[in-house]
Amino acid sequence: MATHGPEVYHILISSDRRKEKIEDTLREAESLPVFVGAVGRQPPDRIADDSEHVTLSLGQLKSFAKSAHCLFVGAYDGEGYLVWKDG
């Protein structure tokens, strides 16, 4: 989990690709009223590390946003997702 001001982000990096880790993170994040996700590249100054609390910089968020190639949003009362994929 990471924050930028009052915003909370649930982050998975490539080493977290185990099915159980992805499920746990999605389950934790779905407690929010609106569920939005993105797939992109880790910025040069890495977002996630081994600490319990990570604070994101505006530069890290902008770098990740520019690299996003897949977006998804919860739909159908939490029963599914709408997905947009670049290319």
N, C-alpha and C positions, 0 to 999 in steps of 0.2 A: 504494500500500500504506500502511496506517495501523495503529497499534498502540494498545492500551489495556492497560497492564501487560504480561502475557505473551501476550495475545491478539493475533492478526494478522487484519486485515480487508483485503480487496481491494475497492476502492471505484471505482465508475464514476459520473460525474455526467453531466448532460444533454449537455454538450459532447463526451462520449466515445461518442456513439451510433453511431459508425462500426462496421460489422460486424467489421472487422479488430481494432479495439480491444477489443470485447466478446469475441471469440474468444481473443485473447491473454490477457486477464484471467481468463477461465474456465479456460483451459489451465493457467495458473500456479496458480490456486486449487485445481484438481482434484488436485493432488499430495497434498492432505491426505486422511487416512483417511475423514473424514466431510465431505461437501460440502453446505453450507447457504447459501441466499441469501435476500435480501429486497429488495423494491422499496418505496420510501417517499420522503418529501420531505427535502430538505436542511434541517438545523436552521438557525435564524436566525443563529447564529454558525457560519459555513460549516465543513463537515468538511474538504473537500479544497482544496488550493491548489497553487501551482506548485513547492513544495519537494519534495525527494526523500523526506523522512521526516515523516509527519504523526502527531501524538499526539492521540488522541481523549479528550475529557473524558467523565466519567460523564453529565453533562447532555446532551452531544451524542448519546450512545448512547440515552439515555432518550427524547429528542425524536424521534430517527429511529424508534425502536421504536413509539412511539405513532402515527406516521404510516404505518407499514407496511400495505400493502393487498394484497401478494402475497408468499407465501413458497414457496420450492422447496428440495427436498432430493434429493441424488443417490440413485438407486435402481438395481436390476437390475445389480449389479456394475459401476456406472459407465456403463452403456449407456443410461440414461435418467434422467428426473426425475419426482418427484411434485410437483404444484403445487396450492397452496391460494390462492384469490383471493377477496377480500372483495367481496360484492355480486354 
